[in-house]
Amino acid sequence: MALIVHKYGGTSMGSTERIKNVAKRVAKWYDAGHQVVVVPSAMSGETNRLIGLAKEIMAQPDPRELDMIASTGEQVSVGLLAMALLALGKPAVSYAGWQVGIKTDSSFTKARIQSIDDTRIRGDLDEGKIVIVTGFQGVDDEDNIATLGRGGSDTSAVAIAAALKADECLIYTDVDGVYTTDPRVVEDARRMSKITFEEMLEMASLGSKVLQIRSVEFAGNYRVPTRVLSSLTDPLMPLEEEANSGTLISFEEDTNMEQAVISGIAFTRDEAKITVLGVPDRPGVAYHILGPVAEANIEVDMIIQNQSVQGVTDFTFTVSRGEYQKAMGVLEGVKGEIGASSIVGDAKVSKISVVGVGMRSHVGVASKMFQTLADEGINILMISTSEIKISVLIDEKYMELAVRALHKAFELDKE
Amino acid sequence: MALIVHKYGGTSMGSTERIKNVAKRVAKWYDAGHQVVVVPSAMSGETNRLIGLAKEIMAQPDPRELDMIASTGEQVSVGLLAMALLALGKPAVSYAGWQVGIKTDSSFTKARIQSIDDTRIRGDLDEGKIVIVTGFQGVDDEDNIATLGRGGSDTSAVAIAAALKADECLIYTDVDGVYTTDPRVVEDARRMSKITFEEMLEMASLGSKVLQIRSVEFAGNYRVPTRVLSSLTDPLMPLEEEANSGTLISFEEDTNMEQAVISGIAFTRDEAKITVLGVPDRPGVAYHILGPVAEANIEVDMIIQNQSVQGVTDFTFTVSRGEYQKAMGVLEGVKGEIGASSIVGDAKVSKISVVGVGMRSHVGVASKMFQTLADEGINILMISTSEIKISVLIDEKYMELAVRALHKAFELDKE
């Protein structure tokens, strides 16, 4: 007997028929003797419908009130799924996050889980019940509902799995695993049966979109074995087969496996680049530029500071395209204060990264990447590197071309 | 400065445009210096949509899970209304029932409010905020969400008004007050500017449908001055005029007013009558018949036991038409046990009542009622009386005719 957490996305919960299929799948695991906790998302379209209503009333919805509204989609889902299981004769009970002690901070619409009290869930599991818990939400110290932001149900599932010390967290989604790159861009992209936590973190943060990045961080911090697998298969397929499908995010050093140098190509299409020109190069300049940006709750990704020439430097960073205008506005406001000569930007850029733990012990990955792009006539606008990834910023119109060329150059289409 | 509770029905909350109108109305009261608590219903159609989803999954939805789902409609409403007020620059905050200590019993889908902790609401009011609270719901001792059943938001509003010792509870609805009878049946039905609590109780319980009966009981028990008024008027109409519109449910002995003998004609169309024939007339017979019916959660209304003849009696009672088949089934199951010869029923009957506190000191109301019906050739199937009402059961096909004739006979069209 194992303790398993299942997470189902909005598409899997998209209609009452599909919810019945989810129930059949959950029942299969339960009947095999496992303890099962399920974290379903809102029915597809529902969160958008709710946010749409809010925006009809307030163009910039108040975050606390928006969370009050947006959190209801998951509450409906848990109730429906519990009923679908009860209709199959399985004991099931649903809970909203606040009912099972999921505590968050008060950053409405982008809250972080702080703690989970597992008492109630564990009690129900010990009584033989299937427990269904709302994803995406918890409550702060004053019992205000706070949501975790888009994709937050992944994080909820992994956090609950961590709190319960679950044997595995299964993230059922509409893709059947993590690919070497997006199959919509590269036809012969290949599914990986295993990926390390660190690689997954880079793949997720760089826009592979299979899992919310915070869920991967959670999985890493608490060493929760997490598997991404398809919810589109027959719910009654043999359990053994299902249990080994998809992609496992692994924490074990796998010495047997001949580690590929590069495991995947990740990309983010909607990036924007901002350059602050002619800044006096003195201590604290990065803080004075990025401080106000961070205060405006804008996430900054790549950061480059040029070599100083005659005490003056340029400072370049990227933000997601949706926050470009806001970031430009913030910087215009503090331009005088930081003593910059001007601020320029480009909102039509994309980021591409090659990711792989094997990179650590192999030289030449960077040069191969740059050469491949040069062969295609693609100009590199920015470069940033880490132990297991190299990212470049390029004009967005070359994005697909670059991904396909790199996927081929690193032979990711071959086992 | 007064403390006022507003309640808005689903029609008033039916679209984001209408919600903005509700906000304007609430803001008007707030700007006039009043403390305002608002209890909005779910947007019209929303509760039905949610129950429809549940029924697609489970024909007889599990009550606890149904409440989990159905309660979300109000949660969306409070968030939207709070935003609409914030958009007008008014400080507003929304709460679900559980966040402000609305405690109920565990009778899911038909729970009763047991207590309300006013600390949080009062704190916000004292800080100058408008407080929006979900109607229709609370939580039981184990923090399970429980709803109060259809129309429960009226009860929530009155209960919150009672807990806060509010000066008045204003129930905004799509009718402009309580009428002498249903204006759709009798064209010259007249709006009453005042009605006693007892009369309102009879009018509500007898199907006038303006207010949920439990809300009237609450208003009576806690002496909450409650006013039914229209939400369809211009939200910016003068506050003084609005404050005196509609119908006030009054608790004062009004000696100045020449009390009309009869204040209104109430009716319920969808009744059913069940007769248990040939029951041995011994102690406990009523209990043995009605016990199983009550256990099946079926509400019984009128009850008559015939004069016993040779130790055998007949026992007749009414239930709402929707529960007729269920009640017949229950009785067939215990027929042998109670020793009845047979059980017969009629599901095409309606109940009509004349209501008025003036009846107490006036004789002849009953005879006038019976004579009026006889003049129209309408046969009376059952009679039941109380201090302030006389009810008769008749064939449903005569219902409109009977209501019109009685309205005229008691001169309710005249001031």
Boltz contact constraints between the chains, C-beta under 6 A:
constraints:
  - contact:
      token1: [A, 16]
      token2: [B, 56]
      max_distance: 6.0
  - contact:
      token1: [A, 16]
      token2: [B, 57]
      max_distance: 6.0
  - contact:
      token1: [A, 56]
      token2: [B, 16]
      max_distance: 6.0
  - contact:
      token1: [A, 57]
      token2: [B, 16]
      max_distance: 6.0
  - contact:
      token1: [A, 57]
      token2: [B, 80]
      max_distance: 6.0
  - contact:
      token1: [A, 57]
      token2: [B, 83]
      max_distance: 6.0
  - contact:
      token1: [A, 57]
      token2: [B, 84]
      max_distance: 6.0
  - contact:
      token1: [A, 58]
      token2: [B, 83]
      max_distance: 6.0
  - contact:
      token1: [A, 58]
      token2: [B, 87]
      max_distance: 6.0
  - contact:
      token1: [A, 61]
      token2: [B, 83]
      max_distance: 6.0
  - contact:
      token1: [A, 62]
      token2: [B, 83]
      max_distance: 6.0
  - contact:
      token1: [A, 62]
      token2: [B, 86]
      max_distance: 6.0
  - contact:
      token1: [A, 65]
      token2: [B, 79]
      max_distance: 6.0
  - contact:
      token1: [A, 65]
      token2: [B, 82]
      max_distance: 6.0
  - contact:
      token1: [A, 65]
      token2: [B, 83]
      max_distance: 6.0
  - contact:
      token1: [A, 65]
      token2: [B, 94]
      max_distance: 6.0
  - contact:
      token1: [A, 68]
      token2: [B, 79]
      max_distance: 6.0
  - contact:
      token1: [A, 68]
      token2: [B, 94]
      max_distance: 6.0
  - contact:
      token1: [A, 69]
      token2: [B, 76]
      max_distance: 6.0
  - contact:
      token1: [A, 69]
      token2: [B, 79]
      max_distance: 6.0
  - contact:
      token1: [A, 72]
      token2: [B, 72]
      max_distance: 6.0
  - contact:
      token1: [A, 72]
      token2: [B, 75]
      max_distance: 6.0
  - contact:
      token1: [A, 72]
      token2: [B, 76]
      max_distance: 6.0
  - contact:
      token1: [A, 75]
      token2: [B, 72]
      max_distance: 6.0
  - contact:
      token1: [A, 76]
      token2: [B, 69]
      max_distance: 6.0
  - contact:
      token1: [A, 76]
      token2: [B, 72]
      max_distance: 6.0
  - contact:
      token1: [A, 79]
      token2: [B, 65]
      max_distance: 6.0
  - contact:
      token1: [A, 79]
      token2: [B, 68]
      max_distance: 6.0
  - contact:
      token1: [A, 79]
      token2: [B, 69]
      max_distance: 6.0
  - contact:
      token1: [A, 80]
      token2: [B, 57]
      max_distance: 6.0
  - contact:
      token1: [A, 82]
      token2: [B, 65]
      max_distance: 6.0
  - contact:
      token1: [A, 83]
      token2: [B, 57]
      max_distance: 6.0
  - contact:
      token1: [A, 83]
      token2: [B, 58]
      max_distance: 6.0
  - contact:
      token1: [A, 83]
      token2: [B, 61]
      max_distance: 6.0
  - contact:
      token1: [A, 83]
      token2: [B, 62]
      max_distance: 6.0
  - contact:
      token1: [A, 83]
      token2: [B, 65]
      max_distance: 6.0
  - contact:
      token1: [A, 84]
      token2: [B, 57]
      max_distance: 6.0
  - contact:
      token1: [A, 86]
      token2: [B, 62]
      max_distance: 6.0
  - contact:
      token1: [A, 87]
      token2: [B, 58]
      max_distance: 6.0
  - contact:
      token1: [A, 94]
      token2: [B, 65]
      max_distance: 6.0
  - contact:
      token1: [A, 94]
      token2: [B, 68]
      max_distance: 6.0
  - contact:
      token1: [A, 99]
      token2: [B, 143]
      max_distance: 6.0
  - contact:
      token1: [A, 143]
      token2: [B, 99]
      max_distance: 6.0
